[in-house]
Amino acid sequence: MENKKVLALVESAVMIALATVLSLLKLAELPAGGSVTFASMLPIVLISYRHGVKYGLAAGTVYGVIQQLLGLKNLSFVTGFASVLAVILLDYVIAFAVLGLGGCFRKSGMRQSLALISGAALASVLRYLCHVLSGATVWAGLSIPTEAVLIGSLSYNATYMIPETLILLLVLFYLSEAMDFSAATPRRIAKAKASSAGAFAAVLVGGVFLLAAAVYDVIVIFSALQVTGAIALSGLASVPWAWVLGISAAGALLFGVSLIVARRLEHR
């Protein structure tokens, strides 16, 4: 047991370092923040898959703190304790901590590649939503125009998060078809079976429904909260909660169904 803990801690440290190096290898960088890297989220997702969500969340949090230290200059653009705290949490600590959920489907019974891709997609969506919330509140009027600020934040953050996520999923797919990450020491899969296109498509469709539900919830709730670039909690009273909860439940249900379908297709 102690050896496993030591192994998990050592691997976490190495993967955090690797993720930091990859984050500096930017394929594209946006002028107002955000960049496309060569799968810098990958090491944290792998730690979560190999050693569990607990280690993944811890590694993601440490990685987020390091990213904050590398981006300290961004704090100079905001004023007030609340704004500084929001940037630290939403753009860095929480945004990268959620990458630790990337291995949450390991015990779902799905094929390794599907489990990794599903977890990575979920983690990427959660990170994206963190940046969207930050852009629609703290950065409103700074890097995001106050007019239609939520739509602007959704669009701006999508410009780097979509390619960043696609690169992550493609690299994960290739690696997970070639390597067994559930083994004590990752090893090459001697005869990797061809991935089930139907199972992958099922998860992809389910993910689209889940993302659509999440985006709808964010738009509706934060549109009600947004008042001339500021957040007014009194706006919560005007949120159509029946629709929000219904859409959320439908998205989660469809995603769950897609996972069940994918699992059955994988074991046919």
C-alpha positions as YAML, in Angstrom:
chain: A
units: angstrom
residues:
- id: 1
  name: MET
  ca: [0.00, 0.00, 0.00]
- id: 2
  name: GLU
  ca: [2.81, 2.40, 0.92]
- id: 3
  name: ASN
  ca: [4.62, 1.57, -2.32]
- id: 4
  name: LYS
  ca: [1.46, 2.41, -4.28]
- id: 5
  name: LYS
  ca: [1.14, 5.76, -2.54]
- id: 6
  name: VAL
  ca: [4.79, 6.59, -3.19]
- id: 7
  name: LEU
  ca: [4.40, 5.58, -6.82]
- id: 8
  name: ALA
  ca: [1.28, 7.73, -7.18]
- id: 9
  name: LEU
  ca: [2.99, 10.75, -5.60]
- id: 10
  name: VAL
  ca: [6.12, 10.37, -7.72]
- id: 11
  name: GLU
  ca: [4.12, 9.94, -10.91]
- id: 12
  name: SER
  ca: [1.97, 12.93, -9.97]
- id: 13
  name: ALA
  ca: [5.04, 15.12, -9.50]
- id: 14
  name: VAL
  ca: [6.51, 14.00, -12.83]
- id: 15
  name: MET
  ca: [3.20, 14.48, -14.67]
- id: 16
  name: ILE
  ca: [2.65, 17.94, -13.17]
- id: 17
  name: ALA
  ca: [6.11, 18.92, -14.38]
- id: 18
  name: LEU
  ca: [5.39, 17.46, -17.83]
- id: 19
  name: ALA
  ca: [2.04, 19.28, -18.02]
- id: 20
  name: THR
  ca: [3.78, 22.55, -17.12]
- id: 21
  name: VAL
  ca: [6.40, 22.05, -19.85]
- id: 22
  name: LEU
  ca: [3.70, 21.19, -22.41]
- id: 23
  name: SER
  ca: [1.72, 24.31, -21.40]
- id: 24
  name: LEU
  ca: [4.72, 26.41, -22.43]
- id: 25
  name: LEU
  ca: [4.79, 24.80, -25.89]
- id: 26
  name: LYS
  ca: [2.03, 26.95, -27.35]
- id: 27
  name: LEU
  ca: [0.73, 26.24, -30.83]
- id: 28
  name: ALA
  ca: [-1.34, 29.43, -30.71]
- id: 29
  name: GLU
  ca: [-1.91, 32.17, -28.16]
- id: 30
  name: LEU
  ca: [-4.84, 34.59, -28.04]
- id: 31
  name: PRO
  ca: [-4.14, 38.28, -27.36]
- id: 32
  name: ALA
  ca: [-6.58, 38.53, -24.44]
- id: 33
  name: GLY
  ca: [-5.66, 35.26, -22.76]
- id: 34
  name: GLY
  ca: [-5.97, 31.59, -23.55]
- id: 35
  name: SER
  ca: [-3.75, 29.38, -25.70]
- id: 36
  name: VAL
  ca: [-3.68, 26.14, -27.66]
- id: 37
  name: THR
  ca: [-0.98, 23.76, -26.44]
- id: 38
  name: PHE
  ca: [0.21, 20.30, -27.36]
- id: 39
  name: ALA
  ca: [-2.07, 18.30, -25.06]
- id: 40
  name: SER
  ca: [-0.92, 19.97, -21.83]
- id: 41
  name: MET
  ca: [-4.00, 18.60, -20.01]
- id: 42
  name: LEU
  ca: [-3.05, 15.01, -20.87]
- id: 43
  name: PRO
  ca: [-0.68, 14.26, -17.92]
- id: 44
  name: ILE
  ca: [-3.28, 15.28, -15.32]
- id: 45
  name: VAL
  ca: [-5.97, 13.15, -16.99]
- id: 46
  name: LEU
  ca: [-3.63, 10.15, -17.00]
- id: 47
  name: ILE
  ca: [-2.81, 10.57, -13.30]
- id: 48
  name: SER
  ca: [-6.53, 10.58, -12.53]
- id: 49
  name: TYR
  ca: [-7.10, 7.47, -14.63]
- id: 50
  name: ARG
  ca: [-4.14, 5.55, -13.21]
- id: 51
  name: HIS
  ca: [-4.42, 6.44, -9.54]
- id: 52
  name: GLY
  ca: [-7.94, 7.73, -9.04]
- id: 53
  name: VAL
  ca: [-9.82, 11.01, -8.96]
- id: 54
  name: LYS
  ca: [-8.38, 11.93, -5.54]
- id: 55
  name: TYR
  ca: [-4.85, 12.04, -6.89]
- id: 56
  name: GLY
  ca: [-6.09, 13.61, -10.10]
- id: 57
  name: LEU
  ca: [-7.80, 16.49, -8.31]
- id: 58
  name: ALA
  ca: [-4.72, 17.05, -6.14]
- id: 59
  name: ALA
  ca: [-2.43, 17.06, -9.17]
- id: 60
  name: GLY
  ca: [-4.81, 19.34, -11.07]
- id: 61
  name: THR
  ca: [-4.94, 21.79, -8.17]
- id: 62
  name: VAL
  ca: [-1.14, 21.96, -7.90]
- id: 63
  name: TYR
  ca: [-0.92, 22.39, -11.67]
- id: 64
  name: GLY
  ca: [-3.47, 25.21, -11.48]
- id: 65
  name: VAL
  ca: [-1.42, 26.98, -8.80]
- id: 66
  name: ILE
  ca: [1.69, 26.72, -11.00]
- id: 67
  name: GLN
  ca: [-0.27, 28.13, -13.95]
- id: 68
  name: GLN
  ca: [-1.40, 31.00, -11.74]
- id: 69
  name: LEU
  ca: [2.21, 31.75, -10.78]
- id: 70
  name: LEU
  ca: [3.17, 31.74, -14.46]
- id: 71
  name: GLY
  ca: [0.30, 34.11, -15.20]
- id: 72
  name: LEU
  ca: [0.64, 36.52, -12.28]
- id: 73
  name: LYS
  ca: [0.65, 39.49, -14.63]
- id: 74
  name: ASN
  ca: [-3.01, 38.84, -15.40]
- id: 75
  name: LEU
  ca: [-3.94, 39.86, -11.86]
- id: 76
  name: SER
  ca: [-2.72, 43.39, -12.61]
- id: 77
  name: PHE
  ca: [-5.64, 43.90, -14.99]
- id: 78
  name: VAL
  ca: [-8.32, 43.49, -12.31]
- id: 79
  name: THR
  ca: [-9.01, 45.44, -9.14]
- id: 80
  name: GLY
  ca: [-10.64, 44.50, -5.85]
- id: 81
  name: PHE
  ca: [-10.23, 41.41, -3.70]
- id: 82
  name: ALA
  ca: [-13.29, 39.66, -5.13]
- id: 83
  name: SER
  ca: [-12.12, 40.09, -8.72]
- id: 84
  name: VAL
  ca: [-8.60, 38.90, -7.94]
- id: 85
  name: LEU
  ca: [-9.96, 35.87, -6.07]
- id: 86
  name: ALA
  ca: [-12.35, 35.08, -8.94]
- id: 87
  name: VAL
  ca: [-9.51, 35.14, -11.48]
- id: 88
  name: ILE
  ca: [-7.32, 32.92, -9.29]
- id: 89
  name: LEU
  ca: [-10.09, 30.37, -8.76]
- id: 90
  name: LEU
  ca: [-12.01, 30.38, -12.05]
- id: 91
  name: ASP
  ca: [-9.15, 30.89, -14.49]
- id: 92
  name: TYR
  ca: [-6.55, 28.80, -12.71]
- id: 93
  name: VAL
  ca: [-7.11, 26.73, -9.55]
- id: 94
  name: ILE
  ca: [-10.60, 25.34, -10.19]
- id: 95
  name: ALA
  ca: [-10.24, 25.42, -13.97]
- id: 96
  name: PHE
  ca: [-7.26, 23.06, -13.84]
- id: 97
  name: ALA
  ca: [-8.31, 21.12, -10.75]
- id: 98
  name: VAL
  ca: [-11.33, 19.75, -12.64]
- id: 99
  name: LEU
  ca: [-8.91, 18.02, -15.02]
- id: 100
  name: GLY
  ca: [-8.53, 15.57, -12.16]
- id: 101
  name: LEU
  ca: [-11.95, 14.19, -13.07]
- id: 102
  name: GLY
  ca: [-10.51, 12.84, -16.30]
- id: 103
  name: GLY
  ca: [-10.24, 9.33, -14.91]
- id: 104
  name: CYS
  ca: [-13.70, 9.15, -13.38]
- id: 105
  name: PHE
  ca: [-14.92, 6.54, -15.90]
- id: 106
  name: ARG
  ca: [-12.12, 4.02, -15.31]
- id: 107
  name: LYS
  ca: [-14.39, 1.67, -13.36]
- id: 108
  name: SER
  ca: [-17.38, 2.14, -15.65]
- id: 109
  name: GLY
  ca: [-16.66, -1.07, -17.54]
- id: 110
  name: MET
  ca: [-15.97, 0.77, -20.78]
- id: 111
  name: ARG
  ca: [-12.97, 0.11, -22.98]
- id: 112
  name: GLN
  ca: [-9.92, 2.08, -21.85]
- id: 113
  name: SER
  ca: [-9.96, 4.44, -24.83]
- id: 114
  name: LEU
  ca: [-13.65, 5.27, -24.33]
- id: 115
  name: ALA
  ca: [-13.24, 5.74, -20.59]
- id: 116
  name: LEU
  ca: [-10.30, 8.11, -21.08]
- id: 117
  name: ILE
  ca: [-11.94, 10.07, -23.88]
- id: 118
  name: SER
  ca: [-15.21, 10.40, -21.96]
- id: 119
  name: GLY
  ca: [-13.43, 11.58, -18.81]
- id: 120
  name: ALA
  ca: [-11.19, 13.99, -20.71]
- id: 121
  name: ALA
  ca: [-14.17, 15.44, -22.58]
- id: 122
  name: LEU
  ca: [-16.06, 15.99, -19.31]
- id: 123
  name: ALA
  ca: [-13.02, 17.63, -17.68]
- id: 124
  name: SER
  ca: [-12.51, 19.88, -20.71]
- id: 125
  name: VAL
  ca: [-16.14, 21.02, -20.66]
- id: 126
  name: LEU
  ca: [-15.88, 21.87, -16.97]
- id: 127
  name: ARG
  ca: [-12.66, 23.82, -17.53]
- id: 128
  name: TYR
  ca: [-14.32, 25.66, -20.42]
- id: 129
  name: LEU
  ca: [-17.28, 26.62, -18.23]
- id: 130
  name: CYS
  ca: [-14.91, 27.98, -15.57]
- id: 131
  name: HIS
  ca: [-13.29, 30.27, -18.13]
- id: 132
  name: VAL
  ca: [-16.71, 31.27, -19.48]
- id: 133
  name: LEU
  ca: [-17.91, 32.30, -16.02]
- id: 134
  name: SER
  ca: [-14.73, 34.27, -15.44]
- id: 135
  name: GLY
  ca: [-15.02, 36.00, -18.81]
- id: 136
  name: ALA
  ca: [-18.67, 36.87, -18.29]
- id: 137
  name: THR
  ca: [-18.04, 38.44, -14.89]
- id: 138
  name: VAL
  ca: [-14.50, 39.52, -14.02]
- id: 139
  name: TRP
  ca: [-13.34, 40.22, -17.56]
- id: 140
  name: ALA
  ca: [-16.56, 41.92, -18.71]
- id: 141
  name: GLY
  ca: [-15.56, 45.31, -20.07]
- id: 142
  name: LEU
  ca: [-11.87, 44.41, -20.06]
- id: 143
  name: SER
  ca: [-11.14, 41.63, -22.56]
- id: 144
  name: ILE
  ca: [-14.82, 40.72, -23.13]
- id: 145
  name: PRO
  ca: [-17.22, 43.44, -24.39]
- id: 146
  name: THR
  ca: [-19.99, 44.19, -21.90]
- id: 147
  name: GLU
  ca: [-22.61, 44.03, -24.65]
- id: 148
  name: ALA
  ca: [-23.84, 40.43, -24.86]
- id: 149
  name: VAL
  ca: [-21.03, 39.55, -22.46]
- id: 150
  name: LEU
  ca: [-22.05, 35.93, -21.94]
- id: 151
  name: ILE
  ca: [-22.21, 35.17, -25.65]
- id: 152
  name: GLY
  ca: [-18.89, 36.94, -26.05]
- id: 153
  name: SER
  ca: [-17.31, 34.86, -23.30]
- id: 154
  name: LEU
  ca: [-18.73, 31.61, -24.70]
- id: 155
  name: SER
  ca: [-17.38, 32.46, -28.15]
- id: 156
  name: TYR
  ca: [-13.98, 33.76, -27.08]
- id: 157
  name: ASN
  ca: [-13.13, 30.87, -24.78]
- id: 158
  name: ALA
  ca: [-14.36, 28.37, -27.37]
- id: 159
  name: THR
  ca: [-11.76, 29.64, -29.86]
- id: 160
  name: TYR
  ca: [-8.95, 28.03, -27.88]
- id: 161
  name: MET
  ca: [-10.75, 25.40, -25.79]
- id: 162
  name: ILE
  ca: [-12.22, 23.58, -28.80]
- id: 163
  name: PRO
  ca: [-8.87, 22.97, -30.56]
- id: 164
  name: GLU
  ca: [-7.21, 22.34, -27.18]
- id: 165
  name: THR
  ca: [-9.80, 19.66, -26.40]
- id: 166
  name: LEU
  ca: [-9.65, 18.08, -29.85]
- id: 167
  name: ILE
  ca: [-5.87, 17.75, -29.64]
- id: 168
  name: LEU
  ca: [-6.20, 16.18, -26.19]
- id: 169
  name: LEU
  ca: [-8.82, 13.65, -27.34]
- id: 170
  name: LEU
  ca: [-6.86, 12.67, -30.45]
- id: 171
  name: VAL
  ca: [-3.63, 12.12, -28.51]
- id: 172
  name: LEU
  ca: [-5.52, 10.22, -25.81]
- id: 173
  name: PHE
  ca: [-7.20, 8.01, -28.39]
- id: 174
  name: TYR
  ca: [-3.89, 7.08, -29.99]
- id: 175
  name: LEU
  ca: [-2.12, 6.43, -26.68]
- id: 176
  name: SER
  ca: [-5.01, 4.50, -25.12]
- id: 177
  name: GLU
  ca: [-5.19, 2.17, -28.11]
- id: 178
  name: ALA
  ca: [-1.45, 1.45, -27.86]
- id: 179
  name: MET
  ca: [-0.76, 1.50, -24.10]
- id: 180
  name: ASP
  ca: [-2.37, -0.15, -21.09]
- id: 181
  name: PHE
  ca: [-2.53, 2.62, -18.47]
- id: 182
  name: SER
  ca: [-4.32, 0.49, -15.88]
- id: 183
  name: ALA
  ca: [-1.25, -1.71, -15.36]
- id: 184
  name: ALA
  ca: [1.10, -1.01, -12.45]
- id: 185
  name: THR
  ca: [3.62, 0.12, -15.05]
- id: 186
  name: PRO
  ca: [2.09, 1.34, -18.33]
- id: 187
  name: ARG
  ca: [2.90, -1.18, -21.05]
- id: 188
  name: ARG
  ca: [2.27, -1.55, -24.73]
- id: 189
  name: ILE
  ca: [-0.85, -3.47, -25.72]
- id: 190
  name: ALA
  ca: [0.37, -6.42, -27.77]
- id: 191
  name: LYS
  ca: [-2.76, -6.86, -29.86]
- id: 192
  name: ALA
  ca: [-4.99, -3.87, -29.52]
- id: 193
  name: LYS
  ca: [-8.45, -4.54, -30.86]
- id: 194
  name: ALA
  ca: [-9.93, -2.11, -33.30]
- id: 195
  name: SER
  ca: [-11.93, 0.56, -31.51]
- id: 196
  name: SER
  ca: [-15.68, 0.35, -31.85]
- id: 197
  name: ALA
  ca: [-16.77, 3.25, -34.03]
- id: 198
  name: GLY
  ca: [-20.35, 2.79, -32.84]
- id: 199
  name: ALA
  ca: [-19.36, 3.01, -29.18]
- id: 200
  name: PHE
  ca: [-17.26, 6.10, -29.76]
- id: 201
  name: ALA
  ca: [-20.09, 7.73, -31.71]
- id: 202
  name: ALA
  ca: [-22.53, 6.96, -28.88]
- id: 203
  name: VAL
  ca: [-20.31, 8.69, -26.31]
- id: 204
  name: LEU
  ca: [-19.74, 11.60, -28.69]
- id: 205
  name: VAL
  ca: [-23.47, 12.13, -29.20]
- id: 206
  name: GLY
  ca: [-24.12, 11.86, -25.48]
- id: 207
  name: GLY
  ca: [-21.36, 14.37, -24.81]
- id: 208
  name: VAL
  ca: [-22.93, 16.81, -27.26]
- id: 209
  name: PHE
  ca: [-26.25, 16.60, -25.39]
- id: 210
  name: LEU
  ca: [-24.50, 17.12, -22.05]
- id: 211
  name: LEU
  ca: [-22.53, 20.08, -23.37]
- id: 212
  name: ALA
  ca: [-25.65, 21.63, -24.89]
- id: 213
  name: ALA
  ca: [-27.48, 21.31, -21.56]
- id: 214
  name: ALA
  ca: [-24.55, 22.86, -19.67]
- id: 215
  name: VAL
  ca: [-24.26, 25.75, -22.11]
- id: 216
  name: TYR
  ca: [-28.01, 26.38, -21.91]
- id: 217
  name: ASP
  ca: [-27.88, 26.47, -18.10]
- id: 218
  name: VAL
  ca: [-24.94, 28.87, -18.08]
- id: 219
  name: ILE
  ca: [-26.57, 31.20, -20.62]
- id: 220
  name: VAL
  ca: [-29.94, 31.30, -18.84]
- id: 221
  name: ILE
  ca: [-28.62, 31.64, -15.28]
- id: 222
  name: PHE
  ca: [-25.85, 34.13, -15.93]
- id: 223
  name: SER
  ca: [-27.95, 36.18, -18.32]
- id: 224
  name: ALA
  ca: [-30.33, 36.70, -15.41]
- id: 225
  name: LEU
  ca: [-27.47, 37.53, -13.04]
- id: 226
  name: GLN
  ca: [-25.67, 39.87, -15.42]
- id: 227
  name: VAL
  ca: [-26.60, 43.52, -14.89]
- id: 228
  name: THR
  ca: [-24.51, 46.06, -16.86]
- id: 229
  name: GLY
  ca: [-21.31, 44.07, -16.44]
- id: 230
  name: ALA
  ca: [-21.86, 43.20, -12.79]
- id: 231
  name: ILE
  ca: [-23.39, 40.26, -10.97]
- id: 232
  name: ALA
  ca: [-26.68, 40.78, -9.12]
- id: 233
  name: LEU
  ca: [-27.84, 37.77, -7.10]
- id: 234
  name: SER
  ca: [-31.37, 39.17, -7.08]
- id: 235
  name: GLY
  ca: [-31.58, 38.01, -10.69]
- id: 236
  name: LEU
  ca: [-31.81, 34.41, -9.50]
- id: 237
  name: ALA
  ca: [-35.51, 34.99, -8.87]
- id: 238
  name: SER
  ca: [-36.12, 35.50, -12.60]
- id: 239
  name: VAL
  ca: [-34.36, 32.28, -13.68]
- id: 240
  name: PRO
  ca: [-36.79, 29.69, -15.14]
- id: 241
  name: TRP
  ca: [-35.59, 26.96, -12.78]
- id: 242
  name: ALA
  ca: [-38.05, 24.37, -14.06]
- id: 243
  name: TRP
  ca: [-36.51, 24.63, -17.53]
- id: 244
  name: VAL
  ca: [-32.95, 24.73, -16.20]
- id: 245
  name: LEU
  ca: [-33.41, 21.64, -14.03]
- id: 246
  name: GLY
  ca: [-35.35, 19.84, -16.74]
- id: 247
  name: ILE
  ca: [-32.73, 20.52, -19.43]
- id: 248
  name: SER
  ca: [-29.94, 19.54, -17.02]
- id: 249
  name: ALA
  ca: [-31.67, 16.28, -16.11]
- id: 250
  name: ALA
  ca: [-32.34, 15.48, -19.78]
- id: 251
  name: GLY
  ca: [-28.70, 16.16, -20.74]
- id: 252
  name: ALA
  ca: [-27.40, 14.01, -17.89]
- id: 253
  name: LEU
  ca: [-29.88, 11.23, -18.70]
- id: 254
  name: LEU
  ca: [-28.97, 11.17, -22.40]
- id: 255
  name: PHE
  ca: [-25.27, 11.15, -21.56]
- id: 256
  name: GLY
  ca: [-25.85, 8.27, -19.15]
- id: 257
  name: VAL
  ca: [-27.78, 6.36, -21.81]
- id: 258
  name: SER
  ca: [-24.95, 6.96, -24.30]
- id: 259
  name: LEU
  ca: [-22.44, 5.45, -21.85]
- id: 260
  name: ILE
  ca: [-24.64, 2.36, -21.39]
- id: 261
  name: VAL
  ca: [-25.02, 1.97, -25.16]
- id: 262
  name: ALA
  ca: [-21.27, 2.41, -25.65]
- id: 263
  name: ARG
  ca: [-20.51, -0.19, -23.02]
- id: 264
  name: ARG
  ca: [-22.84, -2.73, -24.65]
- id: 265
  name: LEU
  ca: [-21.38, -2.07, -28.08]
- id: 266
  name: GLU
  ca: [-17.87, -2.56, -26.69]
- id: 267
  name: HIS
  ca: [-18.77, -5.98, -25.27]
- id: 268
  name: ARG
  ca: [-20.64, -7.31, -28.30]
...
